[in-house]
Amino acid sequence: MFSKLIIPLIMMIISVTACKNAKQPVPASADEFKYFVEQFEDIRILKYKLPGFDSLSLQQKKYIYYLSQASIAGRDILWDQNFRYNLQIRKTIEAIIDNYSGDKEISDYKAFIVYAKRMFFANGIHHHYSSDKFKPGFPEAYFKVLVKETDQSKLPLAKGQTVDQLISVLSAVMFDEKLFARKVELRAGADLVAESASNFYEGVTQKEVEGFYKANVVTNDPHPVSLGLNSKLVKDKGKLTEEIYKSGGKYGAAIDNIIQWLQKAISVAETDSQKKELGLLIEYYKTGDLKKWDEYNVAWAKNTDSMVDYINGFIETYEDPLGMKATWEAIVDYTDLEATKRTKIITENAQWFEDNSPIEPRYRKEKVTGVAAKVINIAMLGGDCYPASPLGINLPNADWIRKEVGSKSVTLANITNAYDVASQGNGFLEEFAADQAEVERIKKYETVADALHTDLHECVGHASGKLAEGTDPNALKNYASALEEARADLFALYFMMDKKIIELGLLPNEEAAKAAYDAYLRNGLLTQIVRIKPGKNIEQAHMRNRSAVCHWVYEKGKSENVVEFFMKYSKTYVRINDYQKLRTLFGDLLKEIQRVKSEGDFEGGKKIIEDYGVKIDPKLHAEMLDRYARLSLAPYTGFVNPMLTPVYDPDGAITDVKVEYTNDFLGQMMYYGKNYSFLSGSN
Ligand SMILES: [Zn+2]
């Protein structure tokens, strides 16, 4: 049951107390680069390197710098989108960390800091992956003490709000387990809108939302806009209204700051077409016009040859239970020239993959256009990409642009590398692999197989296939994300075992493909559930995808023992007995999921995800959690950003951009809070 909102909504005006230009966190020593930064609860923090940054031209460095500022400027937007009390809570916690003068050595204060770090990591008070609200590890009464003993002038009080009122509002929000319990509710049968705490809707039911957007669909539009992408839908005096994210509109103050940095970026952009593209993005941010957004995306997708690129906007819809509204995200990146050769091979053969895909021929694309694939290094992560970063990105999302113009696909080399290096020798593989041969295979081929899986997933997987005429692109609703990820994964898995891959020089031999299958099945059938609390279901789209794929092929291949579970010393393991047959099963499922997507078969898609992707065997779950706990590892990883600082000459012109790294996760968060906060958190 969901308790209705009992907290008075108070309009807040935050007093400006932040001291601008506070010092960046302490840089890490330059001579010894260590990826590991720190670990708390279920989170591991790493840093990433900027290889080759020094050899970029001054213009490219300036361009990266301005875009990096635009990547952090929208940070507050995401916090508010995730939950409408997030900003007020964060600002209160920042005030406490900065100003509380009591004992900081006691266990309650230490638990408070862990809570703060978890919140900073999740961009809010709900877990970034499981979506559950954090349970503070300190008593409610102690929170009151912390706020009371903090310099009151630094608290984010609303106009006319007393400190006691602030405490009572935030205490209820943070400590009452029944209130706002989940950020994104995806359980079948729930009112996905009313029962999710994320802030895309207010005062409306799922039915009303669906009715509103159905009425706004332009039928038979060959270039449909992404309806509802950049707005909050609210009920105002009984009438449904969209509050558009734009300059002068919702989140206007943060958007204006983004625009300001994008304008500077235009002045040093590499090409005229990039300048034009940035101009379109600014126009979109000024107007909120979704046609302009598509126009921008077409320009962005076509710009494939620049060294420096970026993402900046309302893009992914994972956090909206209805999969329509996008969270704000940003990255800045530059090309990894060496590794890009690999994805170029895939791109050049994109049509071959499409023509040989095991899907129904009528759902194949006759012409796979412009599947641009690049390996990049990240220079800055922002919004929904920070601190938890993706490993690969394929954009834009609009189906018609992907079909007519193509999409850009990137693999994040320096991020992936940080993961791999930081994870070597932590005992995880040895604990869960079926035997020593598997351990050896994985150690030998993990890096190359992982990279190829990501490349195939992003470059050709997401880009493949097409919808049947007249299919509603939103038909799969809350199952769309998981099914789309499954489709891309299956595409990669199916082709990795193809001899064409060895012919193209993408894998050294079949053993490498076997390593990819071993790792995928072991993760999907066994280890990924260590990220989930006992008694809970799988909610996150990528995890649902992996679970659904693995359990489906396991079930379908059971009579022939293609994949088997077995016990050794009372521990459960997974073994693949027939790799070729497994490959065929991957192909069968890819065919079915492509059909589901192409035809908009909601029930068919629901069945795959609900039957194979959601539930966890409680006995196996307990065993996995126990074995995992003994390894003392954190299941989630995120990153601190490097610190980019311009070097000026006496006339104020930038002569260089300096890169430094930090080991101070909390310090970086506090720094961003002081220097990049443009929204008040008013409800
Ligand atoms: Zn994907």
Residues whose N, C-alpha, C, O or C-beta is under 5 A from the ligand:
A	BS01	ZN	E485 A488
